[in-house]
Amino acid sequence: MDGRAIWRNLVRLARRIIGVPDYDTYVAHLREHHPERPIPSYAEFFNERQQARYRGGGGRCC
């Protein structure tokens, strides 16, 4: 594994620990299961996830 791959994996792990799902995984999920929905920007995705986490919304769609 090169340094960039290790860094990417560490960032993904840190995001999971603090409760922020991986954006790329989310986009892939939307494309596969919800093609009618628009793909949010990373900022929109992050904001929505933070709001869902702190107001008790949250979970999974499927």
GROMACS elastic network, one bead per residue, 0.5 to 0.9 nm:
[ bonds ]
;  ai    aj funct       b0    kb
    1     4     6  0.81399   500
    1     5     6  0.60776   500
    1     6     6  0.65400   500
    2     5     6  0.54734   500
    2     6     6  0.64212   500
    2     7     6  0.87751   500
    3     6     6  0.51675   500
    3     7     6  0.61438   500
    3     8     6  0.86704   500
    4     7     6  0.50069   500
    4     8     6  0.61223   500
    4     9     6  0.86079   500
    5     8     6  0.50896   500
    5     9     6  0.62136   500
    5    10     6  0.86130   500
    6     9     6  0.51819   500
    6    10     6  0.62079   500
    6    11     6  0.86850   500
    7    10     6  0.50684   500
    7    11     6  0.61708   500
    7    12     6  0.86265   500
    8    11     6  0.51375   500
    8    12     6  0.61935   500
    8    13     6  0.86053   500
    9    12     6  0.50867   500
    9    13     6  0.61259   500
    9    14     6  0.85974   500
   10    13     6  0.50380   500
   10    14     6  0.61147   500
   10    15     6  0.85765   500
   11    14     6  0.50851   500
   11    15     6  0.61476   500
   11    16     6  0.86294   500
   12    15     6  0.51282   500
   12    16     6  0.62343   500
   12    17     6  0.86624   500
   12    20     6  0.88143   500
   12    21     6  0.80658   500
   12    22     6  0.64268   500
   13    16     6  0.51280   500
   13    17     6  0.62130   500
   13    18     6  0.88070   500
   14    17     6  0.50643   500
   14    18     6  0.63792   500
   14    19     6  0.85661   500
   14    20     6  0.85455   500
   15    18     6  0.52708   500
   15    19     6  0.60172   500
   15    21     6  0.64197   500
   15    22     6  0.71280   500
   16    20     6  0.55372   500
   16    21     6  0.59121   500
   16    22     6  0.75997   500
   17    20     6  0.76631   500
   18    21     6  0.89415   500
   19    49     6  0.84351   500
   19    50     6  0.85779   500
   19    53     6  0.77569   500
   20    23     6  0.85238   500
   20    46     6  0.74300   500
   20    49     6  0.66471   500
   20    50     6  0.76173   500
   20    53     6  0.88162   500
   21    24     6  0.89090   500
   21    25     6  0.77278   500
   21    26     6  0.72406   500
   21    46     6  0.87518   500
   21    49     6  0.79795   500
   22    25     6  0.53788   500
   22    26     6  0.62442   500
   22    27     6  0.88088   500
   23    27     6  0.61600   500
   23    28     6  0.86178   500
   23    42     6  0.67927   500
   23    45     6  0.73238   500
   23    46     6  0.82270   500
   24    27     6  0.51360   500
   24    28     6  0.62123   500
   24    29     6  0.85878   500
   25    28     6  0.51112   500
   25    29     6  0.61499   500
   25    30     6  0.86781   500
   26    29     6  0.50260   500
   26    30     6  0.62182   500
   26    31     6  0.86758   500
   26    45     6  0.88240   500
   27    30     6  0.50827   500
   27    31     6  0.62006   500
   27    32     6  0.86217   500
   27    39     6  0.66376   500
   27    40     6  0.82902   500
   28    31     6  0.51748   500
   28    32     6  0.61857   500
   28    33     6  0.85338   500
   29    32     6  0.51964   500
   29    33     6  0.58263   500
   29    34     6  0.74066   500
   30    33     6  0.53760   500
   30    35     6  0.61290   500
   30    36     6  0.85728   500
   30    37     6  0.71232   500
   30    38     6  0.83684   500
   30    39     6  0.72992   500
   31    34     6  0.57592   500
   31    36     6  0.83206   500
   31    37     6  0.82229   500
   31    39     6  0.81643   500
   32    35     6  0.63555   500
   33    36     6  0.89146   500
   33    62     6  0.87780   500
   34    37     6  0.56987   500
   34    38     6  0.87668   500
   35    38     6  0.76824   500
   35    39     6  0.89499   500
   37    40     6  0.89747   500
   39    45     6  0.88535   500
   40    43     6  0.78511   500
   40    44     6  0.56485   500
   40    45     6  0.58361   500
   41    44     6  0.51696   500
   41    45     6  0.61508   500
   41    46     6  0.85755   500
   42    46     6  0.59965   500
   42    47     6  0.84757   500
   43    46     6  0.51480   500
   43    47     6  0.60655   500
   43    48     6  0.85357   500
   44    47     6  0.51682   500
   44    48     6  0.60793   500
   44    49     6  0.85717   500
   45    48     6  0.52409   500
   45    49     6  0.61769   500
   45    50     6  0.86398   500
   46    49     6  0.51872   500
   46    50     6  0.61650   500
   46    51     6  0.86122   500
   47    50     6  0.51769   500
   47    51     6  0.61447   500
   47    52     6  0.85626   500
   48    51     6  0.51449   500
   48    52     6  0.60755   500
   48    53     6  0.85346   500
   48    58     6  0.89763   500
   49    52     6  0.50834   500
   49    53     6  0.60647   500
   49    54     6  0.86610   500
   49    58     6  0.71998   500
   50    53     6  0.50839   500
   50    54     6  0.61733   500
   50    55     6  0.84485   500
   50    58     6  0.88843   500
   51    54     6  0.53726   500
   51    55     6  0.58901   500
   51    56     6  0.81443   500
   51    57     6  0.76933   500
   51    58     6  0.81374   500
   52    55     6  0.55214   500
   52    56     6  0.58366   500
   52    59     6  0.78639   500
   53    56     6  0.55123   500
   53    57     6  0.62585   500
   53    58     6  0.56259   500
   53    59     6  0.83368   500
   54    57     6  0.76493   500
   54    58     6  0.85773   500
   55    58     6  0.80989   500
   56    59     6  0.87869   500
   58    61     6  0.88535   500
